Amino acid sequence: MDIFYKIKDWLLEQFAKVEFSQEPMHLVLATVSGVLAGLGAILFYKGIEFVETMLFQKPAGLFGLSNLIDLRGWERFLIIPLIPAIGGLIVGWITIKLAGEIKGEGVPLVMESVAKKGGILSPLVGVLQLVNSAISIGSGGAGGREGPSIAIGGTIGSTIGQIFKLNEEQTKSLVGCGAGAGLAAVFNAPIGGALFAMEVVIGSLDMRSFSPIIISSVFGDLISREILGNRPIFAIPTFSMQSDWEFFFYIGLGIFAGFVGIFFIKLFYATEEIFDSKKFPIKSRLWKPALGGLLVGIIGIFLPQVFGYTYAGVTATLYSRDSFFLLAALLLMKPIATSVTLGSGGSGGTLAPSLFIGAMAGGAFGSILKMIVPNLVAPVGAYALIGMAAVTSATVQAPLASAILVFEMTDNYSSILPILIAVVIATYISRKYLSGSIYTMRLRLKGENLDLYGRDVNILRTIPVKEVMRPQLVAASESTRLSDLLDMIPESHSSVFPVIRHDGTFSGVISYGDIRQAMSDEGVKDLLDILVVKDILNPTRFSVMENQDLSTAMKHMLDAGVSAIPVVRDGNQLAGMLYLNDATQAYEKKLLMEEVKSG
């Protein structure tokens, strides 16, 4: 043991000498996170297979079958519901005895650690997520594999950061690396895994994080391919558009998928609310997952496709094998089964169920079109493929990651245009009618309210703009000559000049880009002593009131795409400038103080 501690101390000493931001060291840690997250995802995958074998396949030999799913007669009605009920009972016991926080979905747990806890996750949570989710899914629970894989990978990245005593930003980066690698390994989708980690887990497509997360996801996927094989999750035919009219059909599918995603999210949380209600007859967290498993097992008697350990239902739909009535039944029952599994206290993810529901929604939509205009539409499987991406995007509100995930999972890029159209429309519908994704709504139920960059909106709302703004500023007048404006640039702290009228009221803004664009016009350089600011003033008058809070101000900056914004007071008088860096520092300070107060 002494040699182990000596090696550890030596490694810590070497890491202390190296600046983390240096690209080679960053990529080394990202690679380690990716490899370990890939191994964790494979272990989880094998765990699901083991549970499925022990509960569905081994006992089937007593009936002369290869799988209990093939049972017929009274044995099917008696045995099939009992299997997920047993799995739920075991999951309930583990949750009560070892870690209540591993209940349900794993992704919000990782998101919360990045947003509020500096990327700190307990290693025990990752281990128990693996065990609980493998039991829940392997016994027939309708959760997905990806949520636990993300939690396992994120925990591995966090643990590496804690072992080497990295700072908060470094640790959060490794959480994103592990999460992306875990998803890449389970779905064989390195780019999609990386984009999901950035778009959903980290909450930002920051290019500084892009390289390490990509590297980590690639290594996670390589480990998976080496052990599980190099193949797409769904090997399907290549589809092509049959006519230009289909673009209108894909727009309709995007709208339909958006509302399907909304239905799934609302049903998911309504079901959980029922199970958590004080009026619910069963109070014990031990028996609730067992009841949930029993209910899912009853559905599985008639529709075994809802069980989480298999993708057979999606594959059949992509090959256009299922009837409209079966697709419609699965479109209704899979959301119910997933909601009951996770709402009752089972474990698993919602991304894979979203893909399943999307395939059923797209397949049903395509089947209707085939009945009405058979010569104008592609096979039903093409609509199932597009529906997968669209409903997933509506559920997680991450259009880019959803589209790329489906491309990589199917190895089919021929439908890129309709998929992009459908995911954008579905995401717009979801954001219009919901206050967040299926993940962020989980955090809001816990009292957390995160913006698009993972910042706590509740904390931002407690910080007034006037406490953070800089009252000293370099402002231009509408009558300032362009030659004088150029002389003011060295004194400016941002790329935006506020502009005031002769009476001191706020008029608008002018940016370096506005100046460059004006000077690119032929002859303007010869008129610098004649033209004034008003001649090239940006008509967009974005600003924030000094009595507003940082949540509002940072949203205005995000919408305008700027790093500084003018601050005005009553009477439209210019009060100062708010800089994004200052706002971020004020938020981090307040967040730290809140953590200290909460203990």
HELIX and SHEET records of a PDB file:
HELIX    1   1 ASP A    2  LYS A   17  1                                  16    
HELIX    2   2 GLU A   23  GLU A   52  1                                  30    
HELIX    3   3 THR A   53  GLN A   57  3                                   5    
HELIX    4   4 PRO A   59  PHE A   63  5                                   5    
HELIX    5   5 LEU A   68  ASP A   70  5                                   3    
HELIX    6   6 TRP A   74  ILE A   79  1                                   6    
HELIX    7   7 LEU A   82  LYS A   97  1                                  16    
HELIX    8   8 GLY A  100  ILE A  102  5                                   3    
HELIX    9   9 VAL A  107  LYS A  116  1                                  10    
HELIX   10  10 PRO A  123  GLY A  138  1                                  16    
HELIX   11  11 GLU A  146  ILE A  163  1                                  18    
HELIX   12  12 GLU A  168  PHE A  187  1                                  20    
HELIX   13  13 PRO A  190  PHE A  196  1                                   7    
HELIX   14  14 ALA A  197  ILE A  202  3                                   6    
HELIX   15  15 MET A  207  LEU A  228  1                                  22    
HELIX   16  16 GLU A  246  ASP A  276  1                                  31    
HELIX   17  17 LYS A  288  PHE A  302  1                                  15    
HELIX   18  18 PRO A  304  VAL A  306  5                                   3    
HELIX   19  19 ALA A  312  LEU A  318  1                                   7    
HELIX   20  20 PHE A  324  GLY A  343  1                                  20    
HELIX   21  21 LEU A  351  ILE A  372  1                                  22    
HELIX   22  22 VAL A  380  VAL A  396  1                                  17    
HELIX   23  23 PRO A  399  THR A  410  1                                  12    
HELIX   24  24 ILE A  416  TYR A  433  1                                  18    
HELIX   25  25 THR A  440  LEU A  445  1                                   6    
HELIX   26  26 VAL A  457  LEU A  460  1                                   4    
HELIX   27  27 VAL A  465  GLU A  467  5                                   3    
HELIX   28  28 LEU A  482  MET A  488  1                                   7    
HELIX   29  29 ILE A  489  GLU A  491  5                                   3    
HELIX   30  30 TYR A  512  SER A  520  1                                   9    
HELIX   31  31 VAL A  524  LEU A  527  5                                   4    
HELIX   32  32 VAL A  533  ILE A  536  1                                   4    
HELIX   33  33 LEU A  550  ALA A  560  1                                  11    
HELIX   34  34 LEU A  580  SER A  598  1                                  19    
SHEET    1   A 3 ALA A 476  SER A 477  0                                        
SHEET    2   A 3 VAL A 496  ILE A 500  1                                        
SHEET    3   A 3 PHE A 506  SER A 511 -1                                        
SHEET    1   B 3 VAL A 544  MET A 545  0                                        
SHEET    2   B 3 ALA A 564  ARG A 569  1                                        
SHEET    3   B 3 GLN A 573  TYR A 579 -1                                        
END                                                                             
